[in-house]
Amino acid sequence: MPVPKIVIYKHPNPEFRSFLTTVEISPPRVEHFIKPIDNNAEGLLNRLGIIGSQIVREIIAIPGVMELRINPKEILLKKELSSSWSEIEKPVIEILNRALRKKQIRIIKH
């Protein structure tokens, strides 16, 4: 089984960053969330599964994150103009690493 990796892609627009994974972290769908997540988004979160919805909830709660788009192997973030990627990247990496560890445990169990 390949070791999961996270690659950070810096878009030409400095307000966007993509966090790419080598392992799927959500079902094959694309969902878009804007902070704050309201009750209407609960159905979308449920469709992402336990790991995908947890990733969205934790990352969107990071100060400075405005928007999030998730697909199976990518998290695309838009930050607030006044925020710095140096404050956002570390917690995002920690959240994704935790999710990837959970994903590996689930794969081994099956």
HELIX and SHEET records of a PDB file:
HELIX    1   1 ASN A   39  ALA A   41  5                                   3    
HELIX    2   2 GLU A   42  ARG A   47  1                                   6    
HELIX    3   3 GLY A   49  ILE A   60  1                                  12    
HELIX    4   4 TRP A   85  LYS A  109  1                                  25    
SHEET    1   A 5 ILE A   6  LYS A  10  0                                        
SHEET    2   A 5 PHE A  16  THR A  21 -1                                        
SHEET    3   A 5 GLU A  74  LYS A  79 -1                                        
SHEET    4   A 5 VAL A  65  ASN A  71 -1                                        
SHEET    5   A 5 GLU A  31  ILE A  34 -1                                        
END                                                                             
